Amino acid sequence: ATPCWDYLLHIMRTDKNPATSRKDFDGYWEKLFTMADLDQNGSLSPEEMLADALLKTLDKDQSNSIELEEWLAAYDGMFDKFDRDQDGSLSPKEKKQLAR
């Protein structure tokens, strides 16, 4: 839903700029990865993932753990899809178009 995306994109921002940059977007997902990596070994184990189906889906190299690159790849297409002018940030106008 649009209110959810509006809120999510708002909390991703690291400065007062109303646009959400790609750096903000990736940084947000990296922060969640780091929080889930309880043993701080740089990958998410089945125990840390808690959702076995999600682990199997994101674990592209079938190593039974998820590396940061695999984690970020799951969200990669979202940003590019919404960044219609391909300037590396989601402007307020682009954010409004998420509802369409």
Secondary structure in CASP SS format (residue, H / E / C, confidence):
PFRMAT SS
TARGET T0000
AUTHOR 0000-0000-0000
METHOD secondary structure of the structure
MODEL  1
A C 1.00
T H 1.00
P H 1.00
C H 1.00
W H 1.00
D H 1.00
Y H 1.00
L H 1.00
L H 1.00
H H 1.00
I H 1.00
M H 1.00
R C 1.00
T C 1.00
D C 1.00
K C 1.00
N C 1.00
P C 1.00
A C 1.00
T E 1.00
S E 1.00
R H 1.00
K H 1.00
D H 1.00
F H 1.00
D H 1.00
G H 1.00
Y H 1.00
W H 1.00
E H 1.00
K H 1.00
L H 1.00
F H 1.00
T H 1.00
M H 1.00
A H 1.00
D C 1.00
L C 1.00
D C 1.00
Q C 1.00
N C 1.00
G C 1.00
S E 1.00
L E 1.00
S C 1.00
P H 1.00
E H 1.00
E H 1.00
M H 1.00
L C 1.00
A C 1.00
D H 1.00
A H 1.00
L H 1.00
L H 1.00
K H 1.00
T H 1.00
L H 1.00
D C 1.00
K C 1.00
D C 1.00
Q C 1.00
S C 1.00
N C 1.00
S C 1.00
I E 1.00
E E 1.00
L H 1.00
E H 1.00
E H 1.00
W H 1.00
L H 1.00
A H 1.00
A H 1.00
Y H 1.00
D H 1.00
G H 1.00
M H 1.00
F H 1.00
D H 1.00
K H 1.00
F H 1.00
D C 1.00
R C 1.00
D C 1.00
Q C 1.00
D C 1.00
G C 1.00
S E 1.00
L E 1.00
S C 1.00
P H 1.00
K H 1.00
E H 1.00
K H 1.00
K H 1.00
Q H 1.00
L H 1.00
A H 1.00
R C 1.00
END
